Structure formats: structure tokens, C-alpha cells
Amino acid sequence: MTTQAHRIDIDEFLTLAISETPQELHPFFESFRTLYSRKLWHQLTNKLLEFFDFPLSRPYRVDVFNKFVRDFEAKLNQLRLVEMGVKVSKEIDNPATHLQFLTDLLERVDTTKSPEAHVLLLATLAHAKLLYGDNEGTKNDIDAAWKVLDELSGVDPSVNAAYYGVAADYYKSKAEYAPYYKNSLLYLACIDPAKDLTAEERVLRAHDLGIAAFLGDSIYNFGELLMHPILDALDRTPHEWIKTLLFTFNEGNIGKFEALAPLFPKEPILQENYPFLRQKICLMALIESVFKRGAYDRTMSFQIIAEETRLPLDEVEHLVMKALSLKLIKGSLDQVDQKAQITWVQPRVLSREQIGQLAQRLAAWGSKLHKVEERIAPEVLVSG
């Protein structure tokens, strides 16, 4: 479908628009006429974006785009053009027409000259296909968008947001928790949640991120989520206990975990995965136990680990091996003496209590260093 097929008399279209639209829209069409005749494409772009954001314009957006913007779209910044197209497409209810509108626009955008516009359109197409149940088409468009996006630098935040937003939605629909968690946090990094999301959307996003953190089989570091203000959306809601549970996991606090467990039936998926969550809190408890120890006190007997993680003694070896395989810790096992030597523990975000413990250890270390200094100072003076 060529642009030529859509050409009509612009002056006639604008005159007709003024006669058939509400009075509040007439200044827009007058501005369109003036800016178009003077070929002020940048100013016309801004006025069009303003028009497409104006609530009363909704019934007229598709016509304005198809019968007016199409005439000079090649002269516009292609990313801004696609932003207009994305807004207009939301007014098309018919799935086939909606997809065709976006596909036609995609064919008219030069990927080489306007890679960001191409990515934004692919992400929008992927989202539409996801809504219409075409998971395979969604994944193909997401993959195609990433191939272009991965080669770019200094990308417009709206483009990144569109990509990470639809990627997160796709992985949510597939119940793939780890990639949802990653893409959802990247999406939040591209927007201002306070301005760009409604209160309900913020609660839903925080809730879904919490569930993903619990159930992601490779997620054992909740630091980025715990520091993100999105979690505050759960305060004073029925989901507030999820926020409490996230901090409980981060602390490896099995006692608090068991106290919160009676609330799991509120989220059936957590109740269904209780054995996995129990193992996960035990792993977090192991990490916390190692962290609390000094660098020279990290050889732990299986008995101590069993007490710290509240596990039967015969399950400790499997737990430590699991922690090693997940790279939560580094070290070695002595199966004969039933001991684990830990040489490294995964860095993570600390609670106030954990920071206090770290401060005490640093103070103790400083005290030891001072004693060593006092002991060797006379020797240094004598030898001097």
C-alpha cells in the first residue's frame, strides 16, 4: 500500500474537519492548515501530538492520521511519527484492522535510518499480538526488536520502556518468573512510576514482582527490588504482607517466614510452591549465617548449619551443594568430617539490623588492628 493511494486534498480535508468536529478542536485544525502551508514540520509534529493527547480528539484520530499525516509523514521525525501511530492505533477496535494499521506503518519506516522508531513499532505490534493471544507472533517481534535495540546506544527512554514492558508482559503470561522479574525492573527504570502508572498499576506491578522474586528459581538477590520505591505501593493494602515477606527472605529469617506462612493461601501459587519456598528460605538463611561470621570463621559443621536452617542433619549436605551450584556461595565440602568451608558469599542488600552487625564487625576489626599496631610500634622504633 503506497502513500500515494492515501493522498487527498489537504485543504478540503481540513475545511471538512472544521465543519464536522466540536468547536474545541477547531483551533487545532486551523493550526494544522497554517503550519502545513508553511512547511513547519517540527511545529506541526508538536501540534499533532497535542491533538492526539486531547480527549475530545479520540473519534477523529484515525482519520487525521490516515488522511492528513500520511501526506507528509516522510518529512517528520520518524520516532515522533511512530509515537503518533501508536496512540492512534489504540482507537482501532477490530483486531485485524489494528494489526494491519501497525504492520503497514512498520513497512513504511526505514529501519536503517530510524532504528528506534522500528523498535517502538515492533514492541507495539508484539503487545497487540499478545492481547489477541498470538504468543508466537509476540515472541518473534520481541526477538526482532531486541536484535535492533541491542546494537543501539543512547536510546530514547520511551523506546526502552515499550520493549521491556512488552517483554515483561510476555514472560508474565508464560509464568517465566526470572525473565519477568528482570524485564519488569528494567521497564520501571525507563519510566516514572509515580507519573506514568496509576495507583492500581503500581500495586499490581509491585505484587507481580514480589511473586516473581519468590518463585524465580535463579533469583536469590532481592536487592534491586527492595530498594525500589515501587514496593511502597503495597503499604496499607491487602498485599502488604508480601513486602514483609520479601524482607524476611532477604534476612534469611526462618522464624518470620514460618509466622507469615499462614497467609500463603491468600496467594494460591505460593501455597502450591511451599516446598520450593521452604528450600529457598533455608538457602537464604545459610547465606545470612555465613555473612554474620568473620572471614576467618567460615568453616561450619553440618550440625551448626542444620541449627541455623532448621533442617534435619541428613539434608544439610544437599542444601550446601545446592547453594554451591547456584553460586550463592563458594567453598568446599568435607563429607568425612561433615564440615563446609565457605570462602565467598553472594553480595546483597543489607537491612538496618544487618548493617548494624557489619558495623560491629568493622569496629572489632579496627580494635584488633589497633592492638597489632600497639604491639609492633615499639619494635619499629627500636629498629629505627
ZISULVEN-V657087 format. One record per pair of residues at least 24 apart in sequence whose ideal C-beta (glycine too) atoms are under 10 Angstrom apart, sorted by sequence separation. I is the first residue (numbers start at 1). GAP is how many residues later the second one is. If there is no record, write none. Layout:
BEGIN
<<I:GAP> <I:GAP>>
END
This chain:
BEGIN
<<27:24> <28:24> <44:24> <45:24> <64:24> <65:24> <81:24> <82:24> <85:24> <102:24> <121:24> <122:24> <142:24> <143:24> <163:24> <164:24> <184:24> <185:24> <206:24> <207:24> <210:24> <222:24> <226:24> <242:24> <254:24> <257:24> <285:24> <316:24> <11:25> <44:25> <63:25> <102:25> <103:25> <119:25> <120:25> <122:25> <141:25> <142:25> <161:25> <162:25> <164:25> <165:25> <184:25> <205:25> <206:25> <209:25> <222:25> <225:25> <241:25> <242:25> <245:25> <256:25> <257:25> <284:25> <285:25> <286:25> <313:25> <10:26> <11:26> <25:26> <28:26> <61:26> <62:26> <65:26> <82:26> <99:26> <102:26> <118:26> <119:26> <122:26> <123:26> <160:26> <161:26> <164:26> <165:26> <205:26> <206:26> <207:26> <241:26> <282:26> <283:26> <285:26> <10:27> <45:27> <61:27> <62:27> <81:27> <82:27> <98:27> <101:27> <102:27> <118:27> <119:27> <122:27> <142:27> <160:27> <161:27> <163:27> <164:27> <181:27> <185:27> <202:27> <203:27> <206:27> <207:27> <222:27> <223:27> <239:27> <254:27> <257:27> <282:27> <28:28> <44:28> <48:28> <61:28> <63:28> <81:28> <119:28> <138:28> <139:28> <142:28> <161:28> <162:28> <180:28> <181:28> <184:28> <185:28> <202:28> <205:28> <206:28> <211:28> <214:28> <222:28> <238:28> <239:28> <242:28> <249:28> <252:28> <253:28> <254:28> <257:28> <281:28> <282:28> <25:29> <28:29> <58:29> <61:29> <62:29> <99:29> <119:29> <120:29> <138:29> <141:29> <142:29> <160:29> <161:29> <180:29> <181:29> <202:29> <204:29> <206:29> <210:29> <213:29> <220:29> <221:29> <252:29> <281:29> <282:29> <24:30> <45:30> <57:30> <58:30> <61:30> <62:30> <78:30> <79:30> <98:30> <99:30> <118:30> <119:30> <160:30> <161:30> <181:30> <182:30> <202:30> <203:30> <207:30> <219:30> <220:30> <251:30> <252:30> <254:30> <255:30> <279:30> <286:30> <24:31> <25:31> <29:31> <41:31> <44:31> <45:31> <49:31> <52:31> <57:31> <60:31> <61:31> <78:31> <98:31> <118:31> <119:31> <138:31> <139:31> <159:31> <160:31> <177:31> <180:31> <181:31> <202:31> <203:31> <206:31> <207:31> <210:31> <211:31> <214:31> <249:31> <252:31> <253:31> <254:31> <298:31> <300:31> <302:31> <24:32> <25:32> <28:32> <32:32> <36:32> <44:32> <45:32> <48:32> <52:32> <58:32> <59:32> <73:32> <78:32> <82:32> <85:32> <89:32> <116:32> <138:32> <139:32> <157:32> <158:32> <177:32> <180:32> <181:32> <201:32> <202:32> <203:32> <207:32> <210:32> <213:32> <214:32> <245:32> <249:32> <252:32> <253:32> <278:32> <279:32> <299:32> <302:32> <306:32> <23:33> <24:33> <39:33> <42:33> <48:33> <51:33> <52:33> <58:33> <78:33> <81:33> <95:33> <98:33> <99:33> <111:33> <115:33> <116:33> <119:33> <157:33> <158:33> <179:33> <197:33> <200:33> <206:33> <209:33> <210:33> <213:33> <248:33> <251:33> <252:33> <278:33> <282:33> <286:33> <290:33> <298:33> <299:33> <301:33> <302:33> <305:33> <22:34> <41:34> <42:34> <46:34> <49:34> <52:34> <53:34> <57:34> <70:34> <74:34> <82:34> <83:34> <86:34> <90:34> <95:34> <98:34> <115:34> <156:34> <157:34> <177:34> <178:34> <181:34> <182:34> <199:34> <203:34> <249:34> <250:34> <251:34> <252:34> <254:34> <282:34> <285:34> <286:34> <305:34> <21:35> <22:35> <25:35> <29:35> <36:35> <41:35> <42:35> <45:35> <48:35> <49:35> <52:35> <62:35> <66:35> <70:35> <73:35> <78:35> <79:35> <82:35> <85:35> <86:35> <89:35> <99:35> <106:35> <120:35> <123:35> <127:35> <135:35> <138:35> <139:35> <155:35> <157:35> <161:35> <177:35> <178:35> <180:35> <181:35> <189:35> <193:35> <194:35> <203:35> <204:35> <207:35> <210:35> <214:35> <249:35> <252:35> <253:35> <299:35> <302:35> <303:35> <304:35> <305:35> <21:36> <28:36> <32:36> <36:36> <39:36> <41:36> <45:36> <48:36> <51:36> <52:36> <65:36> <73:36> <74:36> <78:36> <79:36> <81:36> <82:36> <85:36> <89:36> <92:36> <95:36> <96:36> <112:36> <115:36> <116:36> <119:36> <120:36> <123:36> <126:36> <130:36> <138:36> <172:36> <175:36> <176:36> <177:36> <180:36> <182:36> <188:36> <193:36> <194:36> <197:36> <203:36> <206:36> <207:36> <210:36> <213:36> <245:36> <248:36> <249:36> <252:36> <279:36> <283:36> <286:36> <287:36> <301:36> <302:36> <303:36> <304:36> <22:37> <32:37> <77:37> <78:37> <79:37> <80:37> <82:37> <83:37> <86:37> <95:37> <111:37> <115:37> <119:37> <123:37> <126:37> <129:37> <168:37> <175:37> <177:37> <178:37> <179:37> <181:37> <182:37> <188:37> <193:37> <206:37> <209:37> <213:37> <250:37> <251:37> <252:37> <282:37> <283:37> <286:37> <301:37> <302:37> <305:37> <21:38> <22:38> <42:38> <45:38> <49:38> <52:38> <66:38> <70:38> <78:38> <79:38> <82:38> <83:38> <86:38> <90:38> <95:38> <99:38> <116:38> <120:38> <121:38> <123:38> <124:38> <127:38> <128:38> <131:38> <135:38> <158:38> <177:38> <178:38> <181:38> <186:38> <194:38> <199:38> <250:38> <252:38> <290:38> <291:38> <299:38> <301:38> <302:38> <21:39> <25:39> <29:39> <41:39> <45:39> <48:39> <52:39> <62:39> <78:39> <79:39> <82:39> <85:39> <86:39> <89:39> <95:39> <116:39> <117:39> <120:39> <123:39> <124:39> <126:39> <127:39> <130:39> <135:39> <172:39> <177:39> <178:39> <179:39> <185:39> <189:39> <193:39> <194:39> <210:39> <252:39> <279:39> <283:39> <284:39> <290:39> <300:39> <301:39> <20:40> <65:40> <77:40> <78:40> <79:40> <81:40> <115:40> <116:40> <119:40> <120:40> <122:40> <123:40> <126:40> <127:40> <130:40> <133:40> <168:40> <172:40> <175:40> <176:40> <177:40> <178:40> <185:40> <188:40> <193:40> <206:40> <252:40> <279:40> <282:40> <283:40> <299:40> <300:40> <79:41> <83:41> <86:41> <118:41> <119:41> <120:41> <121:41> <122:41> <123:41> <125:41> <126:41> <129:41> <142:41> <168:41> <171:41> <177:41> <178:41> <181:41> <184:41> <188:41> <282:41> <287:41> <290:41> <299:41> <300:41> <21:42> <78:42> <79:42> <82:42> <86:42> <116:42> <117:42> <120:42> <123:42> <124:42> <127:42> <130:42> <177:42> <182:42> <188:42> <280:42> <286:42> <287:42> <298:42> <299:42> <300:42> <17:43> <20:43> <21:43> <78:43> <116:43> <119:43> <120:43> <123:43> <126:43> <127:43> <130:43> <181:43> <185:43> <279:43> <283:43> <286:43> <298:43> <299:43> <115:44> <116:44> <119:44> <122:44> <123:44> <126:44> <168:44> <181:44> <284:44> <298:44> <299:44> <185:45> <283:45> <297:45> <298:45> <17:46> <116:46> <184:46> <283:46> <298:46> <16:47> <17:47> <295:47> <298:47> <295:48> <293:49> <295:49> <13:50> <14:50> <17:50> <214:50> <290:50> <13:51> <16:51> <17:51> <291:51> <258:52> <290:52> <293:52> <14:53> <214:53> <257:53> <289:53> <290:53> <13:54> <14:54> <215:54> <254:54> <286:54> <290:54> <291:54> <12:55> <13:55> <214:55> <215:55> <254:55> <255:55> <287:55> <290:55> <291:55> <211:56> <214:56> <252:56> <254:56> <286:56> <289:56> <290:56> <291:56> <10:57> <210:57> <215:57> <252:57> <254:57> <288:57> <291:57> <8:58> <9:58> <10:58> <13:58> <211:58> <215:58> <287:58> <8:59> <211:59> <214:59> <217:59> <286:59> <287:59> <291:59> <6:60> <7:60> <8:60> <207:60> <210:60> <220:60> <288:60> <6:61> <10:61> <215:61> <219:61> <287:61> <6:62> <8:62> <9:62> <10:62> <211:62> <214:62> <215:62> <222:62> <292:62> <6:63> <7:63> <8:63> <214:63> <217:63> <220:63> <221:63> <291:63> <6:64> <7:64> <216:64> <220:64> <284:64> <5:65> <6:65> <215:65> <292:65> <4:66> <214:66> <221:66> <288:66> <291:66> <292:66> <295:66> <3:67> <6:67> <213:67> <214:67> <220:67> <291:67> <294:67> <3:68> <293:68> <3:69> <288:69> <292:69> <3:70> <291:70> <294:70> <295:70> <3:71> <294:71> <86:72> <83:73> <83:75> <82:76> <83:76> <86:76> <79:77> <82:77> <79:79> <83:79> <79:80> <82:80> <177:92> <175:94> <252:96> <250:98> <253:98> <1:99> <250:99> <251:99> <250:100> <251:100> <253:100> <250:101> <247:102> <251:102> <252:102> <1:103> <220:103> <248:103> <251:103> <247:104> <250:104> <3:105> <1:106> <2:106> <220:106> <1:107> <220:107> <221:107> <218:108> <220:108> <217:109> <218:109> <226:122> <227:122> <226:123> <223:124> <225:124> <226:124> <221:125> <223:125> <224:125> <226:125> <220:126> <221:126> <222:126> <223:126> <221:127> <222:127> <223:127> <220:128> <221:128>>
END
